[in-house]
C-alpha cells in the first residue's frame, strides 16, 4: 500500500515538473528572437546598465601593398534598454581609443608613414549611439540571423553595410575625405549559451563578440585621395555586473579624466546619432570659430 502511494506521488511530481519545464526560445519567431537579442545585447531590466568591451588591431588595406597593423583599438559601449510599444529603445554612449602598437599608450600624435608626417589623433567619443528595435517596421518583421554552434552554444550575427552622404564633403575637407559618400561595413558576431537565453530568470546573458569593420582611412590621418581602406579586427565580451567599474583601470581612468559623462548610459533617447566622422567634423568646426 505504502509503495503504491509512493509511486502515485512520484508520478504527480514528475507530471508537475514537466508542466513547468523551461520554455526554449524559438529564434525563428520574431518575438522570441527579439527577447533573445535584448538579453544578449542589453537587458530586459530597464534599470540595468550593460557594458561591452572590445579591443583589436587596425590594419591598412591598400591595393598592391602589403597590409600592416597601424595601431590598436580599445573600446566600450555603455547602454540601457527600455521597453516601448512594439519593441525596445537602446540608449548608449561609445568610446574607442587608439593605442600605440609598441607601448600600448593612448595616442595623442601618430606618425603617418603614408604621408610622412605626424598627425593629431582624434579618438572616438560618440554620444549618443541610440537604436530602436521594433517587431514591425518598414523593413518587415524583426529577425536577427542566428546559428546553432553545437554543444549548447548559439550565435547571433549582423552584417551592416553603410552608404550615405558623408559629413565631410570632399570639397570642404580635401585632406580628410576622398569622397562625398561615407561607405563602410560593420560585421558583428555574438556567441552565448542557449540555456542562458532560455532561462527566464536571466534578464541579461553573458556573451562574447567578434567585430570586423572596413572603412575609408580615418579623417585625422589626412590621407586625402590615397586609395585603400582600413580593416578593424576586434573581439570582446559583455561585462556582467558592475558595468563601467569593471573596465580595465587604465581605460576607465582615461575616460574619467576627460569625459566622465561616458561612465553612464544616456537617460533620454535622442537623435541623430554621433559617428566618428561627425565627431571629427565637430572638433574641426569648433576650432575654426
C-alpha positions as CSV (number, residue, x, y, z in Angstrom):
1,X,0.0,0.0,0.0
2,X,2.8,2.5,1.0
3,X,4.7,1.5,-2.2
4,X,1.6,2.3,-4.3
5,X,1.1,5.7,-2.7
6,X,4.8,6.5,-3.2
7,X,4.6,5.6,-6.9
8,X,1.5,7.8,-7.3
9,X,3.2,10.7,-5.6
10,X,6.3,10.3,-7.7
11,X,4.1,10.3,-10.8
12,X,2.4,13.5,-9.7
13,X,5.8,15.2,-9.1
14,X,7.1,14.2,-12.5
15,X,4.0,15.4,-14.2
16,X,4.1,18.7,-12.3
17,X,7.8,19.2,-13.1
18,X,7.1,18.6,-16.8
19,X,4.3,21.1,-16.7
20,X,6.7,23.8,-15.5
21,X,9.5,22.9,-17.9
22,X,11.7,25.7,-19.0
23,X,10.4,27.1,-22.4
24,X,13.0,27.2,-25.1
25,X,13.1,30.4,-27.1
26,X,12.3,29.8,-30.8
27,X,14.8,32.1,-32.5
28,X,12.8,31.7,-35.8
29,X,9.9,33.5,-34.1
30,X,10.2,37.3,-34.2
31,X,9.1,37.9,-30.5
32,X,11.4,35.2,-29.1
33,X,14.2,36.4,-31.4
34,X,13.9,39.9,-30.1
35,X,13.8,38.7,-26.5
36,X,17.0,36.7,-27.1
37,X,18.7,39.7,-28.8
38,X,17.8,42.1,-26.0
39,X,19.0,39.6,-23.3
40,X,22.2,39.3,-25.3
41,X,22.9,42.8,-26.4
42,X,21.3,44.6,-23.4
43,X,19.0,43.6,-20.6
44,X,15.3,43.0,-20.1
45,X,15.7,45.1,-16.9
46,X,15.4,48.7,-18.0
47,X,17.4,49.9,-15.0
48,X,20.4,47.7,-15.7
49,X,23.4,49.3,-17.4
50,X,25.2,47.0,-19.8
51,X,28.8,47.4,-21.0
52,X,30.5,45.7,-23.9
53,X,34.3,45.9,-24.0
54,X,36.4,45.1,-27.1
55,X,39.9,45.5,-28.5
56,X,41.9,44.6,-31.5
57,X,44.1,45.8,-34.4
58,X,43.5,48.2,-37.2
59,X,45.3,47.4,-40.5
60,X,46.0,49.2,-43.7
61,X,44.5,47.6,-46.9
62,X,45.9,49.3,-49.9
63,X,45.8,47.8,-53.5
64,X,49.3,46.5,-54.4
65,X,50.7,47.0,-51.0
66,X,51.3,44.6,-48.1
67,X,48.8,45.2,-45.3
68,X,50.4,46.3,-42.0
69,X,49.0,46.9,-38.5
70,X,48.8,50.7,-37.8
71,X,47.5,50.9,-34.2
72,X,45.5,49.1,-31.7
73,X,41.9,50.0,-30.7
74,X,40.4,49.6,-27.2
75,X,36.7,50.4,-26.8
76,X,33.5,50.0,-24.9
77,X,29.8,50.8,-25.2
78,X,27.6,51.5,-22.2
79,X,23.8,51.1,-22.6
80,X,20.4,50.7,-21.1
81,X,17.4,49.1,-22.9
82,X,13.9,50.4,-22.3
83,X,10.7,48.7,-23.5
84,X,8.4,50.7,-25.7
85,X,5.2,49.9,-27.6
86,X,6.1,47.3,-30.2
87,X,9.8,46.9,-29.2
88,X,12.7,48.5,-27.3
89,X,14.9,51.5,-27.3
90,X,18.6,51.2,-26.6
91,X,20.3,54.3,-25.2
92,X,24.1,54.2,-25.5
93,X,27.4,56.1,-25.5
94,X,30.6,54.7,-27.0
95,X,34.3,55.3,-26.6
96,X,37.1,54.0,-28.8
97,X,40.7,54.9,-28.2
98,X,43.7,54.3,-30.4
99,X,46.8,52.9,-28.8
100,X,50.5,52.7,-29.8
101,X,51.4,49.2,-31.1
102,X,54.6,49.0,-29.1
103,X,53.9,50.9,-25.8
104,X,50.2,50.4,-25.5
105,X,49.9,54.1,-24.6
106,X,46.8,56.0,-25.8
107,X,47.9,58.0,-28.8
108,X,47.7,61.8,-28.9
109,X,50.0,62.1,-32.0
110,X,50.8,59.5,-34.6
111,X,53.5,59.4,-37.4
112,X,51.7,58.6,-40.6
113,X,54.1,56.7,-42.8
114,X,51.9,57.1,-45.9
115,X,52.2,60.9,-45.9
116,X,55.4,61.1,-43.9
117,X,54.1,63.5,-41.4
118,X,52.9,63.5,-37.7
119,X,49.1,63.9,-37.3
120,X,46.9,64.6,-34.3
121,X,44.8,61.6,-33.2
122,X,41.1,62.2,-32.6
123,X,39.7,59.4,-30.5
124,X,36.0,58.3,-30.8
125,X,33.6,59.9,-28.3
126,X,30.2,59.1,-29.7
127,X,27.2,60.3,-27.8
128,X,24.5,59.2,-28.5
129,X,24.6,55.9,-30.3
130,X,20.9,55.1,-29.9
131,X,18.8,52.4,-31.6
132,X,15.2,51.3,-31.9
133,X,14.3,47.6,-32.2
134,X,10.7,47.1,-33.4
135,X,8.8,43.9,-34.0
136,X,7.2,45.6,-37.0
137,X,9.0,48.1,-39.2
138,X,9.1,49.3,-42.8
139,X,11.8,46.7,-43.4
140,X,9.4,43.9,-42.3
141,X,9.2,41.6,-39.2
142,X,12.1,41.6,-36.7
143,X,14.7,38.9,-37.0
144,X,18.4,38.7,-36.3
145,X,20.2,35.9,-38.1
146,X,21.4,33.1,-35.8
147,X,23.2,29.7,-35.9
148,X,23.4,26.7,-33.7
149,X,27.1,26.4,-32.8
150,X,26.7,22.9,-31.2
151,X,27.3,21.8,-27.6
152,X,24.6,24.2,-26.3
153,X,26.1,27.3,-27.9
154,X,24.4,29.7,-30.3
155,X,25.4,32.7,-32.2
156,X,23.5,35.8,-33.4
157,X,25.1,38.0,-36.1
158,X,24.5,41.2,-38.0
159,X,26.2,42.3,-41.3
160,X,25.7,46.0,-41.8
161,X,26.8,47.8,-45.0
162,X,26.6,51.6,-44.8
163,X,26.3,54.1,-47.6
164,X,25.1,57.6,-47.1
165,X,26.2,61.3,-47.7
166,X,29.5,62.0,-45.9
167,X,29.5,64.6,-43.1
168,X,32.9,65.6,-44.6
169,X,32.3,66.6,-48.3
170,X,35.5,66.3,-50.3
171,X,35.4,70.0,-51.4
172,X,35.3,71.3,-47.9
173,X,37.7,68.7,-46.3
174,X,40.2,67.8,-49.1
175,X,42.8,66.5,-46.7
176,X,40.4,64.4,-44.6
177,X,38.0,62.9,-47.2
178,X,38.2,61.4,-50.6
179,X,34.5,61.2,-51.4
180,X,31.1,62.8,-50.8
181,X,29.8,59.4,-49.7
182,X,30.5,57.6,-46.5
183,X,30.9,53.8,-47.1
184,X,31.7,51.1,-44.5
185,X,31.0,47.6,-43.4
186,X,30.3,46.7,-39.8
187,X,30.2,42.9,-39.2
188,X,29.1,41.7,-35.7
189,X,29.0,38.1,-34.3
190,X,27.8,37.3,-30.8
191,X,28.4,33.9,-29.1
192,X,26.5,32.6,-26.0
193,X,24.9,29.6,-24.2
194,X,21.4,28.8,-25.4
195,X,20.5,27.7,-21.9
196,X,21.2,31.2,-20.6
197,X,18.9,32.7,-23.3
198,X,16.1,30.2,-22.4
199,X,16.4,30.8,-18.6
200,X,13.5,33.2,-17.7
201,X,15.4,34.2,-14.5
202,X,18.2,35.8,-16.5
203,X,17.4,39.3,-17.8
204,X,20.9,39.7,-19.3
205,X,23.2,37.0,-20.6
206,X,27.0,36.8,-20.9
207,X,28.4,36.5,-24.4
208,X,31.5,37.1,-26.5
209,X,31.6,39.4,-29.5
210,X,33.6,39.5,-32.7
211,X,33.7,42.7,-34.7
212,X,35.1,43.4,-38.1
213,X,35.0,46.8,-39.8
214,X,36.1,48.0,-43.2
215,X,36.1,51.8,-43.8
216,X,37.9,54.6,-45.5
217,X,41.0,56.0,-43.8
218,X,40.2,57.9,-40.7
219,X,39.8,61.7,-41.4
220,X,42.6,62.7,-38.9
221,X,45.0,60.5,-40.9
222,X,45.0,63.2,-43.6
223,X,45.1,60.6,-46.4
224,X,43.2,62.8,-49.0
225,X,42.9,60.8,-52.3
226,X,45.1,57.9,-51.3
227,X,43.4,54.6,-52.4
228,X,42.8,51.9,-49.9
229,X,40.9,51.2,-46.7
230,X,41.3,50.3,-43.0
231,X,40.4,46.8,-41.7
232,X,39.5,46.6,-38.0
233,X,39.6,43.1,-36.4
234,X,38.4,43.1,-32.8
235,X,37.0,40.8,-30.2
236,X,35.4,41.4,-26.8
237,X,32.7,40.4,-24.3
238,X,29.8,41.7,-22.2
239,X,30.8,42.8,-18.7
240,X,28.4,41.2,-16.2
241,X,27.7,43.1,-13.1
242,X,29.4,46.4,-12.2
243,X,29.4,47.7,-15.8
244,X,31.7,50.7,-16.0
245,X,33.5,49.8,-12.8
246,X,34.8,46.6,-14.2
247,X,36.5,48.1,-17.2
248,X,40.3,47.9,-17.3
249,X,41.7,50.6,-14.9
250,X,43.8,52.5,-17.4
251,X,40.9,52.9,-19.8
252,X,38.5,53.8,-17.1
253,X,40.8,56.5,-15.7
254,X,41.4,58.0,-19.2
255,X,37.7,58.4,-19.6
256,X,37.1,59.8,-16.1
257,X,39.9,62.4,-16.6
258,X,38.5,63.6,-19.9
259,X,34.8,62.8,-20.4
260,X,33.4,61.4,-17.1
261,X,29.8,61.5,-18.6
262,X,30.8,58.4,-20.5
263,X,30.7,56.4,-17.3
264,X,26.9,56.3,-17.6
265,X,24.5,55.5,-20.3
266,X,22.3,58.3,-21.6
267,X,19.0,58.9,-19.8
268,X,17.0,60.2,-22.8
269,X,16.5,58.8,-26.3
270,X,17.6,61.5,-28.9
271,X,18.8,61.5,-32.5
272,X,20.7,61.8,-34.7
273,X,23.5,59.6,-33.6
274,X,27.1,60.7,-33.3
275,X,29.7,58.9,-35.5
276,X,33.5,59.1,-35.7
277,X,33.2,61.2,-38.9
278,X,30.6,63.6,-37.4
279,X,32.7,63.9,-34.2
280,X,35.8,64.8,-36.3
281,X,33.8,67.4,-38.1
282,X,32.5,68.8,-34.8
283,X,36.1,69.1,-33.4
284,X,37.4,70.8,-36.6
285,X,34.4,73.2,-36.9
286,X,34.7,74.3,-33.2
287,X,38.4,75.1,-33.7
288,X,37.5,77.4,-36.7
289,X,35.2,79.6,-34.6
